[in-house]
Amino acid sequence: MLIDTHCHFPDERYGKSEDEIVKEALDAGVAKLINIGTNLKDNEKVLATLQKFPNVYAALGIYPHEELKNDLADLMIRLEKQLDSSEKVVGVGECGIDISDQTEQRPIEEQIELFEKQIELATKKNKALVVHNRNGDDIVLNILEKFRGQNLTGVAHCFVSTWEVAKRFLDLEFYISFSGIITYKSGSSIHETVKNVPLDKFLLETDAPFLPPQLPDRHRPKVNEPKYVKITASKVSEVKNLPLEEIENLSYQNSCELFRIKERLPNEVR
């Protein structure tokens, strides 16, 4: 049994309905999905999926380059109301630092302020923090270090850095989440972390509809889906040299522990 701890829907990239996405995931043994919001408008769409699907949970946040024109104080007030709107909101994020060549960007100083405000919300609400980190290892970790001992826990989403960086996240009681990137030839650099991460500190995700995994027949679908989290589980099983069922069960238990989700639902698939 699996949980996709990070996906985004609805999204027109899928080319299919929400019902199809969730059903196909269930059919593949993915019992629960954590749907991730990245701006106020998308957060509302994510909240709607919580009403529709009993096995869908959410993390709501503001991505580093979203809501560029909004006043930060007002933004946090509105985000906090969204976080309080459902018991199925189990995380804050994704939020963090993004250093890239994206056209419309929030300056790094403002990214840091936005990230810290969302960390404060996560600690206040006792929810897991879902961390986005692109080319910002030291900045992200230095910020998180400031909040050590303040009831902060969370996950380094879509981890692609080194084992040395992973150890710093683990030292802060964070989990490490692996996506389909580890199935790519270029993703072999992450395998040291996959191999060494403690069995009680890893999660699995798709980041669907982005980052489709390399499938066993060696082709890569154009669009990722929550059902493909099983492919990532298979790669972790291979790298760690552990049975697939054990990896699936461990990732499920870890996800429920971090996000404080009850492990079983009525009639839940196994």
Buried (B, 14 or more C-beta within 10 A) or exposed (E): BBBBBBBBBBBEBBEBEBEEBBBBBBEBBBBBBBBBBBBBEBBEBBBEBBEEBBBBBBBBBBBBBBBEEBEEEEBBEBBBEBBEBBEBBBBBBBBBBBBEEEEEBBEBEEBBEBBBBBBBBBBEBEBBBBBBBBEBBEBBBEBBEEBEEEEBBBBBBBBBBBBEBBBBBBEBBBBBBBBBBBBBEEBEBBBBBBEBBEEEBBBBBBBBBBBBBBEEEEEBBEBBBBBBBBBBBBBBBBBBEEEEEEBBBBBBBBBBBBBEBEBEEEEBBE
